[in-house]
Amino acid sequence: MQYLRPWRVLPLPPIDQRLVAAMAAEFPDRAPDLDWSDKEIMFRAGQVSVIRWLGQKYEEQQEDLLATMELGGHN
């Protein structure tokens, strides 16, 4: 059984790899400091999670683009 989503999923615009790299530099994936609160650890983990997600979507877009080019199609 499929679950119906009350929202519409919009396609992402093309993602620039430089944006992903800049965000990863600004919000690095690193071990938490011992003086961070639980709240800060969760907040920073959320930042990293978004960057990972965006990086994955970038990779998917690149794969789709390559597949389209290999088939001789235009995007």
Secondary structure, 3 states (H helix, E strand, C coil): CCCCCCCCCCCCCCCCHHHHHHHHHHCCCCCCCCCCCHHHHHHHHHHHHHHHHHHHHHHHHHHHHHHHHHCCCCC
